[in-house]
Amino acid sequence: MQRPRHRRSRGGPAQTPQQNADTPAPISAAAAMSAAVDRDLNALRAQWPGWVITWGAWRQTYTAFECRDPFHCTVLEARSPDQLQAAMARAELELNARRPRPAEPP
Protein backbone atom coordinates (compact mmCIF):
# COMPACT_ATOMS: atom_id res chain seq x y z
CA MET A 1 0.00 0.00 0.00
CA GLN A 2 1.37 3.37 -0.96
CA ARG A 3 1.50 6.16 1.58
CA PRO A 4 -0.25 9.37 0.56
CA ARG A 5 2.00 12.17 -0.51
CA HIS A 6 1.65 15.24 1.60
CA ARG A 7 2.14 18.71 0.25
CA ARG A 8 3.13 21.41 2.62
CA SER A 9 2.32 24.99 1.81
CA ARG A 10 4.48 27.70 3.22
CA GLY A 11 3.76 27.97 6.88
CA GLY A 12 0.58 25.87 6.63
CA PRO A 13 -0.23 22.37 7.79
CA ALA A 14 0.36 19.31 5.64
CA GLN A 15 -2.49 18.54 3.24
CA THR A 16 -3.45 15.23 1.72
CA PRO A 17 -4.16 15.19 -2.01
CA GLN A 18 -7.85 15.56 -2.93
CA GLN A 19 -9.66 12.51 -4.25
CA ASN A 20 -11.59 12.61 -7.50
CA ALA A 21 -15.34 12.98 -7.17
CA ASP A 22 -15.71 10.01 -9.57
CA THR A 23 -13.70 7.66 -7.36
CA PRO A 24 -15.53 6.43 -4.25
CA ALA A 25 -13.62 6.55 -1.00
CA PRO A 26 -12.40 3.14 0.19
CA ILE A 27 -14.46 1.64 3.03
CA SER A 28 -12.59 0.24 5.98
CA ALA A 29 -13.43 -3.19 7.38
CA ALA A 30 -14.73 -1.61 10.59
CA ALA A 31 -17.05 0.71 8.66
CA ALA A 32 -18.35 -2.20 6.57
CA MET A 33 -19.02 -4.25 9.71
CA SER A 34 -20.75 -1.30 11.37
CA ALA A 35 -23.01 -0.87 8.34
CA ALA A 36 -23.89 -4.58 8.39
CA VAL A 37 -24.70 -4.46 12.12
CA ASP A 38 -26.91 -1.39 11.56
CA ARG A 39 -28.80 -3.21 8.78
CA ASP A 40 -29.25 -6.27 11.01
CA LEU A 41 -30.47 -4.17 13.94
CA ASN A 42 -32.98 -2.29 11.79
CA ALA A 43 -34.35 -5.57 10.40
CA LEU A 44 -34.60 -7.14 13.87
CA ARG A 45 -36.30 -4.08 15.36
CA ALA A 46 -38.83 -4.00 12.51
CA GLN A 47 -39.63 -7.69 12.90
CA TRP A 48 -39.80 -7.73 16.74
CA PRO A 49 -41.60 -4.52 17.83
CA GLY A 50 -42.07 -5.53 21.49
CA TRP A 51 -38.34 -5.96 22.07
CA VAL A 52 -35.45 -3.56 22.66
CA ILE A 53 -32.49 -4.86 20.63
CA THR A 54 -28.91 -3.63 20.94
CA TRP A 55 -25.43 -4.52 19.66
CA GLY A 56 -22.58 -4.85 22.15
CA ALA A 57 -19.42 -3.95 20.27
CA TRP A 58 -17.09 -5.03 23.06
CA ARG A 59 -18.66 -8.48 23.42
CA GLN A 60 -19.67 -8.75 19.75
CA THR A 61 -23.18 -9.89 20.67
CA TYR A 62 -26.74 -8.88 19.97
CA THR A 63 -28.86 -8.41 23.10
CA ALA A 64 -32.66 -8.36 23.22
CA PHE A 65 -34.81 -7.16 26.13
CA GLU A 66 -38.51 -7.96 26.45
CA CYS A 67 -40.05 -5.96 29.30
CA ARG A 68 -43.81 -5.97 28.68
CA ASP A 69 -44.20 -7.44 32.16
CA PRO A 70 -42.39 -5.04 34.50
CA PHE A 71 -41.94 -7.78 37.12
CA HIS A 72 -40.24 -10.20 34.74
CA CYS A 73 -37.88 -8.87 32.08
CA THR A 74 -36.43 -11.38 29.59
CA VAL A 75 -32.86 -10.76 28.40
CA LEU A 76 -31.36 -12.78 25.54
CA GLU A 77 -27.91 -12.69 23.93
CA ALA A 78 -26.61 -14.22 20.69
CA ARG A 79 -23.64 -13.90 18.36
CA SER A 80 -25.71 -13.63 15.17
CA PRO A 81 -29.10 -12.16 14.22
CA ASP A 82 -30.36 -15.63 13.23
CA GLN A 83 -29.47 -17.10 16.63
CA LEU A 84 -31.11 -14.15 18.37
CA GLN A 85 -34.31 -14.51 16.33
CA ALA A 86 -34.52 -18.22 17.18
CA ALA A 87 -34.06 -17.45 20.90
CA MET A 88 -36.63 -14.66 20.72
CA ALA A 89 -39.17 -16.95 19.03
CA ARG A 90 -38.72 -19.54 21.80
CA ALA A 91 -39.04 -16.83 24.47
CA GLU A 92 -42.21 -15.46 22.83
CA LEU A 93 -43.78 -18.93 22.95
CA GLU A 94 -42.92 -19.26 26.63
CA LEU A 95 -44.17 -15.76 27.42
CA ASN A 96 -47.45 -16.33 25.58
CA ALA A 97 -47.97 -19.60 27.44
CA ARG A 98 -47.48 -17.84 30.80
CA ARG A 99 -49.76 -14.87 30.11
CA PRO A 100 -53.33 -15.23 31.25
CA ARG A 101 -55.82 -15.33 28.39
CA PRO A 102 -58.70 -12.85 28.49
CA ALA A 103 -62.04 -14.36 29.39
CA GLU A 104 -64.28 -14.95 26.42
CA PRO A 105 -67.74 -13.38 26.51
CA PRO A 106 -70.60 -15.85 26.93
Secondary structure, DSSP 8 states (H G I E B T S, - for coil): ------EE-TTS-EE-----SSS-----HHHHHHHHHHHHHHHHHHH-TTSEEEEETTTTEEEEEE-SSTT--EEEEESSHHHHHHHHHHHHHHHHHHS-------
